[in-house]
């Protein structure tokens, strides 16, 4: 499915909402969605799922409109910009926060080459490979270190040492020269349409739906399916559900179990498959396994909502452990059969 072409002058309401929420991140969006009706979530979610890139001009337009509307609310005794900065700082990772702060702040105060943070290294190499080594050294000294290292490693061997030495001896450079170079690179990027930030709207929406109740999740997917069956299937394939934990290797699975209380496990297993129950019991010690069986027997009826909350908690534990590099979670697309 082709992604939507975002025109800053002809954005619909749902498109603006989708762009804003993608920029704000999954944690903020999940919390925001919980206060919306299902139909609104469906409309915004569909737009999110179709977005793969957000041109910087589009992001600027949406953020500026938000700030204008927010700042125009005369009954609010707060600074709209300061409020947004606080929200951004708490909900976004450092790199994405910098991207949003660029929009909030004075355009003239932007750090040189800050727009290059999200441009693929190979694209930058293709643009700068014919530039003078001093020019390349100047640019590399401003961009993030990891991006600079990637670019330097992709340049011809005969250039690497020369450019490295020039970085060391750069000294003071006139600000006007730096700004001019920044503008030239932006012009080159605009010619190939690369001055934009990448987003995986499908992945984001799938992760958000994982946090919603099962009824809401199924309702939204069924509504999306009415309009586009392929799109709904793509979202389902990206979603990570409780039963997918079966695919984690035993070492990783035991790491998850060490971080989950027996009462939570007992609730989560109320609607679990026999295969999942066996997986959990097999990865517990003999004593812990016996205690879990006993908890399950004496627990009695449990509301479905509590079961789902327990399963979501375990999924969150698994995702947190993956972020920390302690386990590996295979997506549905990566599982070999």
N, C-alpha and C positions, 0 to 999 in steps of 0.2 A: 504494500500500500504506500503510495507516495505521501510524503509529509506535506502539511499545509504550508503554503507560501504566505508569510506574514507581511502584510502591507501596513506600516504604521499609520497610514491615513485612512484605512478602511477596516479597522479592527472591530469585531463584534464584542458585546459585553462578556460572553463566555470566554472568548479568546483573551481578552484583557485579564480576566480573573485567572485563567490558566497560566498565562505568562507570569503574572505576579506571584502566584503560588509556587510555580516551579522555581522561581528565583529565591523564594523564601525558604524552601526546603521541605523535606518530608515531615519532620516533627511538627512544624508550624501548620502545615497543610492538613495533617491528620487531625490536629486539635480543631482547626477551623471547620473542617468537614463535619465534625460531630455536632455542630450547631446549625447545619443546613438541612433542608428537606431533601429527600431522595432525588426528586426531579432536578433540582439545582445541581446536585452532585453529579448526576448523569450528564447534564449538559457541559459542565466544566470538565468532568473526567474525560469525556469524548475528545474535547479539544486538547487536553493534556496528552492524551495517548497518541495524537497525530503530530506532536511537536518533536522535532529532532534537533533543531537549531533555533536560536533566538538572536537575530541580528542585533548588534549593539544599539542601532537607531531605534529599533522596536522596543527594546528594554528601556532605553532612556525615555521614550514617549510614555510608556505605561507608568513608570515610576514618577515621572514629572506630573502626570495627571493625578496620580494618587496623592502626591504631596500637595498639589494645588487644591484638590477637594478636601483633603484632611485639614490643611491650613486655613481653609475658608470657613470651617465650622466655628463660628464666633462663640459658641457656648463652651468650647473646650479651653480650659485655662492651662494648656500645656503647649509645648513646641512640637509641631508635627514632625519636623526633621529629627529632633532629639528623640522623640518617641520611636520613630522608625529605626534610628541608629541603635537604640537599646534592643529592639526586637531582633534586628539583624544580627547583632553581636551575640545574642543568646541562642539563636536558632540555626545559624549558618556556619559551615566550616570556614576557616580563615580565608582561603582563596576566593570563595564565592562571596563572602562578606566584603572583601576588597572591591569586587566587581560592582556590588550594589552601592557601596560607599562612594564610588566614582560618580555615580549618578546623583547621589545626595549632595556631594560637595561641589565646590566651585570648579567648573570645567577648566578654568585656567590654572587651577592648582593641581591638576592631575600629574602624577609622576610620569616622566617620559617612558615610553614603551610599555606602559601598564596594560595596554590593550593586547599585547602579544602573549599574555599569560595562558590564553586558551587556544592559541594557534598551534597546529601540529608542527613539530620541529622540522619535518621534511619539507613543509611548505615554506618555512622561513629560510631553510638552506637553499631552496631553489631560487628564492628572491635575492638573497645576499651573496650568493657564491661568486658573483662577478664584481662585487664591491671591493674597494681598497681595504687591505688588512686592518688599517687604523680605524676605518669606519666599522668594520665587523667587531673589532675589539671594544669600541665604544658601546655598541649595542649590547654585547654580551655582558658588559660590566653593570648594566642597568636591570636586565631581566632576572627572574628567579634563578638561583644557582643550579637547580636540577635541570631546568630548561636550557640554560647556557651550556651545561656539561653535555647534554644530548646533542646540541647543535655542533659544538666543537668536535665531538667524536665523529660526526658525520662529514666533516669537511676533509678535503684532501690532506694527506700526511704532510706534504710540503708546506701547507699553510698553518698547521696546528701550532708548531713551535713559534713561528713568527707572531701569530696572533696572541699567543700566551704571553710572550715577552712584552708585547705592546700593551696588554692589559695591565701588567705590572707597572709600566712606566707612563700610564695615561696622565697622571697629575691633574692639574686644574684644566677643565674644558669650559669654554664659553657656553653659557646656558642657551643662547640663541642658536648656536651650532647644533646642540643636542636636540632642541625643539624642531629645527629644520629637518634633521635626519628622521626624527620620529614621524613627522608629517609625510615625508617621502615614502617611508615604509608603509604607512597607512594607505597611501594612494595606490601603491603596488598591490597591497592586499585587497583593496576594494575592487580592483580590476578582475580579480579571480573570485570575488565573493566570499572571502574567508574571514572578514572582520565580524565574527559572530561567535557566540558561545554555544557549546554543544550540550544538549539535554537528551536524555532517553526518557521521553514522556511515558512510553509503555511501561518501563521498569518502575518509574516513580508511581504511576497509578496503581500498578500491581502491588507495590509495597504498602501504599495507603490502604487499599482494599483489604490487605492482610490484617490491618488494625481495626477494621470495622466489624460490626456484628455479622454473623453468618447470614441472617435474613436480609440485611442491607446489601451485603456483598452479592448475594444471589439475585436480588431485585435489580441492582444496577447492571449486572452482567446480562441478565435477561433482556433488559431494555436496550442495552447496547447491541445485543445479538439481533434484536428486531430490525435494527438499521443496518448492521454490518456483521454478519456471522464470522467472517474471517478475523475481524478486529477483536471480537469477543474471545475467540479461540486463542489469539496471540496473547491477550491479557491473561487468560487462564494458564497458559503455558509459562508465563513469567511469575505467576503467583507461587509462593512457597507456603505449603500448608503442613499441618501437624504430621500427617502420615508420611510426608517427604523425609522426615528425620530418619526413617528406616534406612535410607541410603548412606547415612554417615557411617564411617568405619567404627569398629568397636572401641578403639582407643578414644576417638573423638566423642563417641556416645557416652562413654564412662565419664568424660570430663563434664558433659552436660549434666549427667545425673548427680555428680558431686555438688552441683550448684542449685539443686532443686529439692525442696522439702517433700517428704513422703506423702503428706496430706495433699499437696498440689498434684503429685504424680497419681495418687489414687483417684482424684476427681477427673484428671485428664484422661484416664484410662476407661472411664465410664462408657464412652462411645467409640473407643479405639478398636481397631481391628485386632484379631487374634495374633497376627504377625507382629504388630506393634507391642502388644502385651508381652509376647515371648521375647522380643528384642530387649525390652526394659528389664524383665526379670532375669534374663541370661547375663546381663551386664552389671547386676548388683551382686554383692556378696551373698552367701547363703543366708546369713542372719538378716540382712537388709531385705532380701527377697521375701523371706518368711514374714517379716514385719509388714511389708507392703501388701502381701496377700491378706493378712489379717485386717489391715486398715480398709481394704476394699470390701471385705465381707461385712464389717460392722458399720460401714459408712451409711448404708441405706440410700434412699432416693436423693438425688441432687438435681437442682434446677439446671436446665440445659445451658442457661446463660453462665452459670458458675463453671460448668465443664469447659465451655468455650474460652472463658477467661483464663482458666488453668492452662489450657493448650496454648493460648496466645502468650502467656507468661513464659512457658518453656521455649517457645519459638524465639522470644526476645532474648532469653538466656543464650540460645544457640547463636543468634546473630551477633550478640555482643562478644561472645567467645571467638567468633570468626573474625570480627574486627580487630581483636587483640592478637590474632594470629595463632590461637591455641588449637583451633579445629578447622577443618575444611568442609564446607557445605557444597555439595554438587547440585547445580541447577538441573531442571528437567531436561534441558537441552544437552547437558554434559554427561548424563547417566548413560553408560554403555549397556546394551542389552544383547 
